[in-house]
Amino acid sequence: MMRKYGRVDNGQQNIVDGLREIGASVVSTASQGNGFPDIVVGYRGINYLFEVKSSKGKLTPLEREFSDAWQGKYKVIRTVEEAFVAVGAWRAPPCGCDAAA
């Protein structure tokens, strides 16, 4: 089977930098391909797998297959704020609205 190489999505570096600023360990795995998530994050003793997408980006079939099979912490994120909420560094606003609004 031909290997489908991953690519780094726009905004991924901002997310990586933001997570590192709050003390998280972050490894970019975007070049892994084959549906494996873009970044692996360790924060406060918990590991997370994050697939980074643009505001309108959708999972590929391989990414969907991986996410459906994965039994650990996996999340699609689009912004650094979503990453902070996912690791518990921030709480989501109760209204579901933008916290900066």
C-alpha positions as CSV (number, residue, x, y, z in Angstrom):
1,M,0.0,0.0,0.0
2,M,1.3,3.4,-0.9
3,R,1.9,5.6,2.1
4,K,0.0,8.9,2.2
5,Y,2.3,11.5,3.7
6,G,0.8,14.1,6.0
7,R,1.2,17.8,5.7
8,V,1.4,20.6,8.2
9,D,-1.9,22.6,8.3
10,N,-1.9,26.4,8.5
11,G,-2.0,27.5,12.1
12,Q,-0.4,24.3,13.5
13,Q,2.7,26.1,14.6
14,N,0.7,28.7,16.5
15,I,-1.1,25.8,18.3
16,V,2.2,24.1,19.1
17,D,3.8,27.3,20.3
18,G,0.8,28.1,22.5
19,L,0.7,24.7,24.1
20,R,4.4,24.9,24.8
21,E,4.0,28.3,26.4
22,I,1.6,26.7,29.0
23,G,4.1,24.0,29.8
24,A,2.9,21.2,27.5
25,S,5.2,18.7,25.8
26,V,4.4,18.8,22.1
27,V,5.7,16.6,19.2
28,S,4.6,17.3,15.6
29,T,3.7,14.0,13.9
30,A,2.1,15.6,10.8
31,S,4.6,13.9,8.5
32,Q,3.6,10.5,9.8
33,G,0.7,10.3,7.4
34,N,-1.6,7.3,7.2
35,G,-4.3,9.1,9.2
36,F,-2.1,9.6,12.3
37,P,-2.9,12.9,14.1
38,D,-0.8,16.0,13.6
39,I,0.5,16.5,17.1
40,V,1.0,14.5,20.3
41,V,0.6,16.5,23.5
42,G,1.5,15.7,27.1
43,Y,0.1,18.0,29.7
44,R,-0.2,17.4,33.5
45,G,0.4,13.7,33.1
46,I,-2.1,13.1,30.3
47,N,-1.4,12.4,26.6
48,Y,-3.5,13.8,23.9
49,L,-3.6,13.2,20.1
50,F,-4.7,16.3,18.2
51,E,-5.7,16.5,14.5
52,V,-5.2,20.2,13.4
53,K,-7.7,21.4,10.8
54,S,-8.5,24.8,9.3
55,S,-11.9,26.3,10.1
56,K,-13.5,24.4,7.3
57,G,-11.1,21.4,7.2
58,K,-12.6,17.9,7.3
59,L,-11.1,14.6,8.3
60,T,-9.8,12.4,5.5
61,P,-11.0,8.8,5.3
62,L,-7.7,7.6,6.9
63,E,-8.0,10.2,9.7
64,R,-11.7,9.2,10.3
65,E,-10.7,5.5,10.5
66,F,-7.9,6.3,13.0
67,S,-10.2,8.5,15.1
68,D,-12.9,5.8,15.2
69,A,-10.5,3.1,16.3
70,W,-8.4,5.2,18.8
71,Q,-9.4,4.5,22.4
72,G,-7.4,7.3,24.0
73,K,-7.8,11.1,24.1
74,Y,-8.2,12.3,20.5
75,K,-9.6,15.6,19.3
76,V,-9.9,17.7,16.2
77,I,-8.8,21.2,17.0
78,R,-8.8,24.4,14.9
79,T,-7.4,27.1,17.2
80,V,-5.0,27.4,20.1
81,E,-8.0,28.2,22.3
82,E,-9.6,24.9,21.4
83,A,-6.3,23.2,22.3
84,F,-6.2,24.9,25.7
85,V,-9.8,23.8,26.4
86,A,-9.1,20.3,25.3
87,V,-6.2,19.9,27.8
88,G,-8.1,21.6,30.6
89,A,-5.9,24.8,30.7
90,W,-9.1,26.8,30.0
91,R,-12.7,26.2,30.4
92,A,-15.1,26.8,27.5
93,P,-17.5,29.7,27.9
94,P,-20.8,28.3,29.2
95,C,-22.8,30.0,26.4
96,G,-20.7,28.3,23.7
97,C,-19.8,31.8,22.4
98,D,-16.4,33.2,21.7
99,A,-14.7,34.2,25.0
100,A,-13.1,37.2,23.4
101,A,-16.4,38.6,22.3
